[in-house]
């Protein structure tokens, strides 16, 4: 930020005070970019949609002093990505330079990501303190202490060597395209922080995910659908979420719609359509009925490569309408898109107008995997206690290889007296 003007205050001490964390910290010279590029980038990130990006941008002119330093440096410490927007007068602000030093220090000591944007300045001018950027810095340099100068100039050199965005070289200086490129990169970097929760201790899932991932990685000239089907309690949703997490690294526009069967029953299909539309087109207005939702999806999703997980599609008249209203045909979606569908009924997939490219039947677990899953939850280990082995095998047989039942019963029995003393 740039609230400080000269040397009327001392060098701030980095601190982690404060509780608010942000995904992205924007560092910029207000008079240069606040009402132009920085504002466009802020709103581009905040409205990205698929991932709820929280952005720190000092718009409130926090009073200079210890609390200011605490808030600014705390925000950098708790952010995952910093974006210094280095403009002509960036280095005339002590605060901007202190922020840059802090970012580069964090980058060296942690996994903090620094994505610099050189706004109407050349990276080489920043590196060697030349041109208008260098002239502005040298005029302000007289107000900086020797230690500060060493750290400031080292940070400027270091940041100039990072992978950068040069505003003048992207789309002939068109800011809209630059903003979109930055947003896409940030979404990709943050994707791992927004993985779907797959907390259940499952067994044998890694090989299944790898097999489907290998198939999905093959070149495709059209949108594709993965269908996972089987009775309730087999782990369809868990597998689908694990696949989604693995594939999402290659997509910018993603959407996970859980419990569709139950949601449609209570709120109607257009409610689910609006969930999907909000994820992929965050600035689009809500639709008031199913037909409008269909028209919007098939006309607007064609230009986006999407990853969509539709969980628990129902069968019958209502079930058929669910899939028709959300992903009826292949040409609704851009080539390379992947739609994952989970359902209890194979008929949902067989009757789909969008031909299912990869059908995966979920079956009950075999004895080996049943034992492993039960023991994980009943004993918190891969093997059962010797004096309870016979009883545990009887329970496992009774559960019939149903993962959900094995997890529920095993978790219930964990720590019970019978497990301790037989």
N, C-alpha and C positions, 0 to 999 in steps of 0.2 A: 504494500500500500504506500501512500505517499503523503500522509498527513504532516510528516516532519519537514521542516524547511532548512534548518541550518544546524549549528552545533550547540544549541541551547539546552540540550539534554545529554545524558551519558549513554554509553553503549548499553543496550538492553541485554539482560541475562536470559538465555533460553530457558523456558519453563514449560511444564506440562499442565499447568493449572487449568481448571475449567472442565466441564463434563461433555460439552457438545462436540461430537465428532462429525466430520464431513468426509465424503469420498474424494472430493477435488478441492484444492486450494488454488485460487487465482491470484497471481501477483502481477500488478500492473501500475503504470504511471498514469494517474487519473486524468490530468489535462490532455494527455496524448490519446487515450483510447477508451476512457470510462463510458462515454455516451455513444461510442461507435462500436468498434470490434468487440471490446470486452462485454458490452451489454448484449450483443448478438450471441456471443459464445455462451454467456451465462444462461440465457433463455434456451439456447439450443441444447445445452446439457440438462438443464432442469426439466425440459419437456421431452426428453428422449423417449420416455414411455415404458419400454420393455423393462428397463432397470430404473428404480427410483433413485436417481443420482442426487446426492446432497452436495451443494456447492457453497464454499465460503468465499464471499466477495464483500469487502469492506465498503458498504454504502452509507454507513451511519456516522462516519467521522468520529470514531472512538477518540476521546480525549487523550492527548499525548501523556505518557507517564508509565508507571510500573504496570498498571492494570492493562494499558494498551499493549505493552510488550507481552504480558502474560497471555492475553487473548490471541494475539497474532501468532506468537511462537507455539502456543498450545494448539492452535488450529492446524499449523503445519505438522506438528508432531502426531496429531491424531488423524490426519488425512492419509489416504493411500496414494494419491497422485497430486503432484504440484505442477501447475502450468504457469511459468513465468512468461508474460507477454512483453518481450523486450523491444521497446520502442526508442525513438530518438533521444528522449530525455529520461529514460529509465534510470540511468546511472547518476542522474542529478539528485536522486532521492536516497538518503541514507537508509530509510526504511526498506525501500525496494532492494537495495544491495544487502542489507542485513537478512532480509527474507531469502534472497538468493543463496547467501552463505549457509543459512540454516538448511535449505533444501538440499544443497550439494553435500553438506555434512551427513544428513540423514540418508542420502543415496549411498554414501560410502559405508555407513554402519548398519543399515537395515535394507529391507527390500523396497524402500520408498522409490516411487517412479517419478522422474522429472521429464516433462515433455515441453521443451521450450518452443515458443513461437517468436520468430524474428519479424516484427511488424514494421515494414518499410525501412528496415536496416539490414545490412549484410552481416552474416555471421563472422566474416573475416574482419569487419570493422569492429565488432565486439571483441574478437580475439586479440587484435592488435591495437585497439583503442584509436582507430582512425576515423576519417570522415566526420560527418555531423555528430555521430554518436560519440566519437573520441573527443571532439572539440567541446561538447557539452560536459562530458565527464571531467576533462582537465580544468574547466572553469570552476567546477564544484569541488575539485580535489583538494583545494587549499583549506577547506573546512574539515577535512577528514584527518584523523590521527594516523600515524605511521603504521600501527598494527592493523587498523581498519583497511588502509590502502592495500597492504599485502594480501589480506584475506579477500577484499573486494575484487582485486585484479585476478587473483587465482580462481575465484568462483566464476568470473566472466570468461576466463580462458577455458575452464573446464566445461562450462555449459555450451560454449560455442562448438565443441567437438561432439556433442550428443547428436543423435538423430533428430533433425529439426524440421520445422515448417518455416519456409521462407515465403512470406505473404506475396512477394512480388513474382515468385516463380510458379505459383499454383493458380491455374485457371486465369492467367494474365491479371492477377491481382483481384479477382472476384471474391469478395469476402464470404458470400453465401456458401460457395463450394469449399472454401477453407474451413469454415465452421463445421460443415457436415463431415469432412475428413477427420477433424479433431474429435467430434462426437463419436464417430465410428471406432476410432482407435481407443478412446476412453471406455466405451462399452465393452470392447474386446478385452481390455486389461482388467476391468471390474467383473467380468463374467464369473470368474472363479469364486468371488465373494458372494455371489447370489445363486449358488447351486441349490437345487431342490433338496429338501431334507430326506435323506435315505438313512435313517438312524437305526432301523431294525437290523439285528444281527442276522443276516441271511447267509446261506451257504450255497456254493455252486453257481453264484450269479456272475462272477467275473468272466468265466468262459462264455456265457451266453451274451454278455454285453460286448465282449471282444468280437464274437462271431458276427453280430449284427453291425457293429462299427465297421468291420472290414467290408461288409456288403455296402454300407452307406457311403464309404469312401470311394467306391468305384464310380467312374464318370457317368453322368446322367444327362440326357438331353431333354428331360421333362421332370415334372414334379412326381414324387413317389410317396407311397403310403405303406406303413408298417402296421400290421394288425396283430395284436396279442390277445388271445382269447382263452377262456377256461372258466371253471366254476369259481365262486367266491372263495377267498381265503388262500388261493394258490400263490399270491404274490405278484399278480399282473402289474399292479400300480407301482410296486417297488422296482420291478424290472424296468418298466417304462420310464420311471424317473431316473434310474441309473443310466439308461440309454440316452435320455434327454440331456442329462448333465454332460455326458461324454461328447455328444454331438454339438451342444450349444457353443462350444469353443469356436466353431466354424461359421456361426451365424450372428448377425447383428439383430435381426428382428425375430424374437421368440415369444411364445405364449404357452402357458400351462393352464389348462382349464380342468380343475378337479371335480369329481363327484357330479358329473353332468346329469346322470339319471335322477338323482335326488334334487338337484338344483332346478331342473326343468319341471319336476313335479310340484315344487313350491312356488317357482317364480316365472315359469314359462321359457320357451326356447329363445325369445328375443333378448331375455336377460343374459343368457349365455353368449349370444351373438355380440352383445355390447361389451362383455368382458374381453372377448377376442379382438374386437375392433379397437378397444382402448389400448390393448397391449401393442398392437401393430401400427395403429394410426392414432397416436395419443391426442392429437388436436381435432380429431373428427367428432362431430356431434353424435349423441346417442340416437339410435333408431327406435321408432315407436312400435314397429311390428315386424314380423318375420320376413315378409316379402321385401321390405326396404333393406333389412339386414342382408338378405341374399344378394340383392342387386349391388349393394355397397361392397360386399366381400369379393364377389366375382369380378367387379370392375376395377377395384383399387388394389387388390392383392396381386394382380398379374405382374406388377412391376417391382415386386419385393420378393427376395429369396427368404422364405420363412421356415422356421422350425416350430411346429405346433404339436402339443400333446393334448389329445381329447380323451379324458379319462372316464371310463364307465358309461359308454354309450349303450342305450337300452335297445330291446328288440321289439317287434310288432309295429303297429301304426305309429305310435309315439317315437319308438326307437328309430324307425326308418326316417322319420322327419328330423330327428336330431342330427343325424349325419348329413342328410340332404341340406339342412339349413346352415351347416358349418363348413362342409367340404364335399360338396356333391360331385364335382367333376375335376378332372386333372387340370384342365386349362384355366381353372380359376387362379392357379398359382404359377409363379415364375419357375422356369427350369432350375433344378437344383434344390427346390423346396422339399421338405420332408414332413409328412403328417403322420404322427403316431396315434393309433387308436387302441384303447383297451375296451374289452366288452366280455360279458359272460357268455355271449351267444355267437357261434360261428356264422349264423345266418346274417347277422349284421354286416359281416365282411363279404359273404358270398353274394349278397343282394346289392352291394354298393355299386353305384354307377362309376365311381372312381375305383378302377380296378386295383385291388390290393397287390402290391408287388412282393411283399414279404410277409407271409403268415407264420405266426409262431404260436403253436399250441402250448399252453401251460399245463403241465402234468403234475401229479402228486410226486413227492420226493421218494427216491428209493431208500432202502433201509440204511445204507451208509450215511447219506445226507440227513435223514430223519434223526439218526442218533446224534450226529454232530450238532444239529440245530437245537434239539431238546437239551443236550448237555450244556450248550452255551448259556442257556437261560436257566436251567435248573441247578447247575453246579458252577456256572461261570468258568467252565473249562471244557476241553474237547472230549474228555472221558468221564464216565460216571464213577461215583464212589463204589468201591468193591462190594460193600455189603448192601448196596442198593441197586446193583446192576440188573438183577432179575426183575425187580419191580419196575425199573425204568423201561426195560424192554417191553414189558406188558403194556405200559402206558403208551409207548411209541406205536406198538401194533394197533392199539385201540384208536389212535388218532388217524390211522390210515394214510400217513404221509402228507397230511394237510398242514402246510407251513404255519398258517395262522393259529391253528389249534395247538400245535407243538410249542409255539412261542407263548401263547396265553397260559397254557397249563404249566409249562416249564417255569415261567416267571412267577406264577402263583405258588408253586411248590418251593421255590428258592428260599432257603433259610428256615423252612418249616422244621419242626422238631423231628418228624419222621425221617427227614434227610440227614439229620445229624446223628441220630441214634439208632435208626433202622427199626 
